Amino acid sequence: MKFFKSSLASLLLICALPASAQVLYKVEGNGLKEPSYIFGTHHLAPLSVIETFGASEPFNSATQVVGEIDMTQNPMELQMAMQPHMMAPADSTLTKVLPADEFPALNEEFKKWAPMQGMELSMLDPMKPMVVTTMVTVGIVSGQIPDYNPNEQLDTWFQATGAANGKKIVPLETAEQQAALLFDFTPISLQAEALVEMLKDPQKSVDSAKKLTEAYMKQDLPAMLELSEKDDEHPEFMEALLDKRNADWLTKLPGIFNDGSTFVAVGALHLAGDKGVIEGLRKLGYTVTPIK
């Protein structure tokens, strides 16, 4: 289950040549009257990267903001949309799919990375193992990022700030679609194995998260893609997570760009590789150039 250690960390980033490694691009040509921009995010990066990577001016110039899902909707509605996909069947709750003799030790390790002090595995018993794995991954990755503030999530900031300034917010998919991919795609038995392995040896996940974060701060998309593919034991999931979503987004972005200057903020890994959004837009006839 080495795959889950890299792919779940990749979810937080979820190709340009090394000599021009960037995470901010300008989109022009193909009949566009004004340029649009694409910014690759790390979902737990500090807001300081907006200035560091030069995204402030392009963001301010845009009339609409595009994200993976609509982060400006009511948090309760967002949670209700995702919750059905996060709940396990009655015969597959955590206490039923995790080894009983190892549960106390797994619980102690979980508490180190839990989102709230005092939270224990038993409190999440109705949830699918992937939900817990995601929580642990966030705890691990956030520990590798200086100045990380959980109240200042990068993708949410772009949308909330854009909406406050009268910009149109355009999601590329629904919360239900994203939740179904994250929590329904992989069989619960494999989710349980991955969670056990992660909690038994969290240092591997710490090392992976550190490398991915370092690559992002260097704006090195090829390195990030290589790290996400290393030890990948579940290519079907990665194809659904990146390639298929990229292909779907590429059918929507041209129409969005035609509506006005757009600032797209999506996970950085969606920009990378031959099947990434950057190369996909070029194949559609757009001129896509990195902004240093």
Helices and strands as residue ranges (DSSP letters): H 2-10, G 18-20, E 24-28, E 36-41, H 49-52, H 56-61, E 64-67, H 75-86, G 90-92, H 94-97, G 100-102, H 103-113, G 121-124, H 129-142, H 154-164, E 168-171, H 175-184, H 188-200, H 202-217, H 221-229, H 235-238, I 239-243, H 244-258, E 262-267, G 268-271, H 277-283, E 287-290
